[in-house]
Amino acid sequence: MKVSPKSTIAAIVKAHPASARVFESHRIDYCCGGGQALEAACAARGLDLAAVVQDLERVLGSPAEEAPPDSLPTPALIDRIVRVHHGYLREVLPVLEARAAKVARVHGGKDARLEELDATVRDLSWLLLRHLDDEEQRLFPGILALPGQAAADDAHDGCCGGGCDAGEASGALELELAGMEREHEAVAALLERTARLTDGHTPPPWACTTYRVLLADLAEVERDIHRHVFLENQVLAPRVRALLVGAGGGR
């Protein structure tokens, strides 16, 4: 399959989820920065556009691994986000915190950056766990309560808990979306810091098994968050904003 350099990163990943692996390997932001054209993203990082396109076309020539997220109805998309991505983070973040603290305590004398890494992992965990709660308790119920969302039922009483008119509900939902996007940017900054403090999640020669596992887990968390934020920023949020503008049109 041919890839156009003029296509946005988000459009490529929406149509071909497997392309996310290529963007990750080149450290091209496809979640918060997904609105950039492929050629602009490569230029910004000093990458060889032809080589990136070749990598993409090789991956996209393979059988699709999963349905494009745009094909999912909104309730199913939210279910995937909560079940796959939120569930994973709730399980792994407490483990990461404990491992980072242990590595800093045992090896901090060899690399002073490990204390900063420990603090950064704690900040990341705190921010993410609060963020997941906000989405599950406020943002997602508000979306599912919109007209046209078949899964909205008695368990979802809207972003205001019922009792607010449509205009107030739409305004509150837009505020929730904007807050979600701001927190995604804060998470991205913390992920960049963990990558910098660990030389791109690369263990030093003297790293013990716990340290190596910590770095592997941090790399996997980064990959998962990129996919997670892509679904929310580039698929869910534009869809919800279109519903709000359309005053009740939906999928």
N, C-alpha and C positions, 0 to 999 in steps of 0.2 A: 504494500500500500504506500502511496506517495503522501508525504507530509509537506504542507505549505509553510514556509518560514513566516508568512503573514498571519497564520492562525495563532490565536491566543493559547497560552499554556493551559488555561482552564478548559477551553473548547476541546483540546486534544485529549485531556484526561477524562472529561465527561464522556466523550465518544469511545475512548479506549482506556479503561482503568489500568491496564497493564503498563501503559506508558509512564505511570508514576514511578516505577522502578528506575527508569532511565533518568528522569529528572532528579530523583534522589541521588543517583550515582554521580551526577554532575553538580549536586547541591544547587539546583535551580528551584526556587520557591514556586510551587504550584498551588499553594493554598491561599495565603494572604496576598501573594503577588501574582495570582493566576491571571489577572487581566492583561499582563504584558504579552506582546507578540513574541513568538519564539525567537525571531532574529534579534529583537531588542534585549531579551533576557540573556542570550548568548553573548552579545556585545558587552553587556553590563558586567559579566563575569570573565570576559576575556577568553571565551571558549570558541573553538572551531565549529562554526555553524554546520558545515557539511558533515563533520564527524558526528555531531549530535543527531542530525537528521538521519544519518546512516544507522545509528544505534536505535533510533525510534522505529525506523522502517523494518529493521530486523525483528524487533520485539512485536510490532504490530502485524507481522506476517505469520505469527503463531496463533493457534486457536485461542479465542477469548476465554479468560478464566472466570469471569463473572459478568453479570448483566450490567450494562451502563447504568449509573445511578439515576440518570434522567428518566429511565424507563419505569422506575419505582413510583407508585402512588405515594403521596406525602406521608400517610400513616405508616406505610412499610419502610420508607426512608428513615423516619424517626425511630422506628423499631430497630432497624439495623444499627443506627448510631448508638442507641442506648445499650442494646444487647451485646454488640461486638466491641465498640470502642469504650463506652463508659464502663462496661463490665470489666474489661481488661485493665483499665487505669485504676479502678477501685481495688483490684487484686494486686497489682504490681507496685503501686506507689509506696505503700507501707514497707514493702520488702526493700525497695530502692533506698528509702530513708535509712533503714537499719544498716544496709551494706555500706552506704556512703559514710555513715558515722564510724563504723568499724574500720574502714580503710583509712580515714583521716586520723583516727586514734592510733592505729598501728604503724602507718607509713608516713604520717605528717612530717616527721623529721627528715625524710628523704626528698619530699617535694612539698613546699609550703602551699602550693596551689590546692592541695587536697582539702585543706580547711575551708577555703572558699568554695570548693566543689560541694562539700558537705552542706554549707549554708545555702548554696544555690539549689540543691536537690530538695532541701526542706522548703524553700520558698516556692519552688515549682509544685511540689505536692500540695502545699496549703492552697495555692491559687487554683490549681486544677480541681481539687475536691470541692471547694466552694463553688467553682464554676459549674461542675456537673450537677450539684444540687440545685443551683439557680435555673439551669436549663430544664431539669426534670420536674421541678416544682412550679415554675412560672412560665418560661418561654414555650416549652413543648405543649403543655395543656392549652395555652393561649392560641397556639397555631391550630391544634386539633379542634378547637371550638369555633374556628372560622367557618362561615357558610361554605358548603361544598366539601368539607372534610368528613368522609363517611364514618371514620372511626371516632368522631366526637360523640360522647355519650354521657351518661349521668356521672361517670367518674371524672370527667373533664368539665369543670365549671367555668373555664375561661381565665384569662390573666388577671381579672379583677375579682375572681371568686363569685361572679354573677353580680347583677345589680348595676352594671354600668352600660351606657348606651354604646351603639356601634362606633361612633366617632371617638369616644373615650377609649374604648377597647383597642381600636386601631392605633391610636396615639401611644398607648401603653405598650403595645406589641412592637411598634417601631423603636421605642426607647430600649426595649429588651434586646432587639436585634443589634442596635448600635452598641449597647453594652457588651454583648457577646463578641462582636468584632474587635472592640478595644481590648478585651481580655485575651483574645487570640493573639493580638500583637504583643501583649506582655508575655504570654507564654513563648512566643517565637523568640523574643529577646533572651529569655532564660535558657532556651534550648541552644541558642547561639553561644551563650556563655559557657554552658557545659561542654560544648564541642571545642571551644577555645581552650578551656582549662585542661582538657584531656588530649590535646593534639589530635582532634578528630576521632576521639574514642579509641586511640591507639595505646596499648599497654606498653610501659617501659620494660626493658629486659628483666628487671628485678621484680616485676609485679607477681604477687601471689595469686592463687586461684580465685580467691574472693574478689580481688581487684579486677582480674580479667573478666569475671562474670558480671561485675558491676558495669564495666564499660560496654560489654555486649548488650546488657539489658538497657543501658542508656541509649545506645544506638537503635535498639528495637523500639523503645518508647518514642524516640524522635520520629521514626518511620511511621508508627501507628498514629501519632498526633498529626502528622502531615496529612494522612488519608482522612482522618477524623475532621480536621479543620476544613479540608477541601470540600467534604460533603456539606458542611454547615455554611461556609462562606460562599461557595461557588454554585451549589445546587439548591440547598434549602432556602437560604436568605433571598436570592433573586425570585424564587418561586413565590414565597410569602409576600414579598413586596409587590409582585404583580397582582396577587389576590387583593391586597389592600387598595391598590390603585384602581383595580377593576371593580371594587365595591361588591364583591361576592362572586366574581368569576373564579373558577377553580379547576383543579385536576380531578 
